[in-house]
Amino acid sequence: MFVLDQRLENDSILVENKESFQIRLMNVKEFFWVVLIPNKPNLIELSDISVEERNILLNFASDIGDFIKFKENLEKINIGMLGNVVSQLHIHIVVRSKKDPAWPGPVWGWSDTNKLDNNTYDYRLNLVKSFLKT
């Protein structure tokens, strides 16, 4: 049975359950940050899912990143799968701006973040949902 890692659950908000993965927003105001989490149990590495599932997941990550980058007029898409702290397989899509507080460094470990306020959450949620309708 699939169980979401407690840290991912605490740090993110569910947007939608797709057939093979969850789409979540990281609860961070400073960065437009989406997380994709395959919904099968005991996945750690990308190689733990089939090639077809990888293609679906990575293509989705690329497509949603492109959509957000275009709609928000941002500069860079960062896609990462670190897994050193949370070993459960998950993919981060962080769409970056040269104006964001961590630029040009990584967002991981950036300590001065705030949780999403209602307006930012609603806006990002609606933007992700509009991508899902395309």
BELSUL-V305552 format. One record per residue. RES is the residue in three letters. SS is DSSP state (H for helix, E for strand, - for the rest). PSI is psi in radians with two decimals (NA if undefined). D_CENTER is the distance of its C-alpha to the mean C-alpha in Angstrom with 1 decimal. Layout:
RES | SS | PSI | D_CENTER
RES | SS | PSI | D_CENTER
//
This chain:
MET | - | 2.37 | 22.2
PHE | - | 2.27 | 18.4
VAL | - | 2.20 | 17.6
LEU | - | 2.33 | 14.3
ASP | - | 2.37 | 14.6
GLN | H | -0.62 | 15.9
ARG | H | -0.70 | 13.9
LEU | H | -0.71 | 10.5
GLU | H | -0.73 | 12.4
ASN | H | -0.56 | 13.9
ASP | H | -0.06 | 11.0
SER | E | 2.92 | 8.8
ILE | E | 2.24 | 10.2
LEU | E | 2.29 | 10.4
VAL | E | -0.88 | 10.4
GLU | E | 2.56 | 12.0
ASN | E | 1.96 | 13.2
LYS | - | 3.11 | 13.8
GLU | - | -0.72 | 16.7
SER | - | -0.01 | 15.0
PHE | E | 2.79 | 11.4
GLN | E | 2.57 | 9.6
ILE | E | 2.20 | 7.0
ARG | E | 2.63 | 6.0
LEU | E | 2.29 | 6.0
MET | E | 2.45 | 6.6
ASN | - | 1.12 | 10.4
VAL | - | 2.13 | 11.1
LYS | - | -0.61 | 13.3
GLU | - | -0.38 | 13.8
PHE | - | 2.43 | 10.6
PHE | E | 1.85 | 8.5
TRP | E | 2.04 | 5.0
VAL | E | 2.53 | 2.2
VAL | E | 2.33 | 2.1
LEU | E | 2.30 | 5.2
ILE | E | 1.95 | 8.4
PRO | E | 2.47 | 11.8
ASN | - | 0.65 | 14.3
LYS | - | 2.63 | 17.3
PRO | - | 2.69 | 18.9
ASN | - | 0.59 | 19.4
LEU | - | 2.29 | 16.9
ILE | - | -0.87 | 16.4
GLU | - | 2.72 | 16.6
LEU | H | -0.56 | 15.4
SER | H | -0.10 | 19.1
ASP | H | -0.14 | 19.2
ILE | - | 2.81 | 18.2
SER | - | 2.84 | 20.4
VAL | H | -0.72 | 20.4
GLU | H | -0.78 | 20.0
GLU | H | -0.68 | 16.9
ARG | H | -0.81 | 15.4
ASN | H | -0.77 | 16.4
ILE | H | -0.85 | 14.8
LEU | H | -0.85 | 11.4
LEU | H | -0.63 | 11.6
ASN | H | -0.69 | 13.3
PHE | H | -0.78 | 10.7
ALA | H | -0.79 | 8.0
SER | H | -0.78 | 10.9
ASP | H | -0.77 | 12.1
ILE | H | -0.63 | 9.4
GLY | H | -0.81 | 9.1
ASP | H | -0.74 | 12.9
PHE | H | -0.86 | 13.2
ILE | H | -0.76 | 11.5
LYS | H | -0.80 | 13.4
PHE | H | -0.86 | 16.6
LYS | H | -0.59 | 16.5
GLU | H | -0.05 | 15.8
ASN | - | 0.89 | 18.1
LEU | - | 2.99 | 15.9
GLU | - | -0.54 | 16.9
LYS | E | 2.51 | 14.3
ILE | E | 2.16 | 11.1
ASN | E | 2.15 | 9.9
ILE | E | 2.20 | 8.4
GLY | E | 2.68 | 9.1
MET | - | 1.47 | 10.1
LEU | - | -1.11 | 12.4
GLY | - | 0.21 | 13.4
ASN | - | -0.57 | 16.3
VAL | - | -0.83 | 15.8
VAL | - | 1.88 | 13.9
SER | - | -0.32 | 15.3
GLN | - | 2.29 | 13.7
LEU | - | 2.17 | 12.0
HIS | - | 2.67 | 8.2
ILE | E | 2.25 | 6.1
HIS | E | 2.35 | 4.1
ILE | E | 1.93 | 4.4
VAL | E | 2.05 | 6.6
VAL | E | 2.11 | 9.4
ARG | E | 2.69 | 12.5
SER | - | 2.54 | 15.9
LYS | - | -0.24 | 19.1
LYS | - | -0.10 | 19.8
ASP | - | 2.69 | 16.9
PRO | - | -0.35 | 18.4
ALA | - | -0.15 | 17.1
TRP | - | 2.38 | 18.0
PRO | - | 0.16 | 18.8
GLY | - | 3.10 | 17.8
PRO | - | 2.72 | 14.5
VAL | - | -0.40 | 12.4
TRP | - | 2.25 | 12.6
GLY | - | -0.06 | 15.8
TRP | - | 2.08 | 16.2
SER | - | -0.28 | 18.3
ASP | - | 0.97 | 19.0
THR | - | 2.72 | 16.1
ASN | - | 2.68 | 16.7
LYS | - | 2.74 | 15.1
LEU | - | 2.32 | 14.3
ASP | - | 2.95 | 17.7
ASN | H | -0.74 | 18.6
ASN | H | -0.79 | 18.9
THR | H | -0.75 | 15.6
TYR | H | -0.87 | 13.8
ASP | H | -0.76 | 16.0
TYR | H | -0.86 | 15.6
ARG | H | -0.73 | 11.8
LEU | H | -0.82 | 12.1
ASN | H | -0.63 | 14.9
LEU | H | -0.77 | 13.4
VAL | H | -0.75 | 10.6
LYS | H | -0.57 | 13.6
SER | H | -0.58 | 15.8
PHE | H | -0.73 | 13.7
LEU | H | -0.41 | 14.0
LYS | - | -0.25 | 17.7
THR | - | NA | 18.2
//
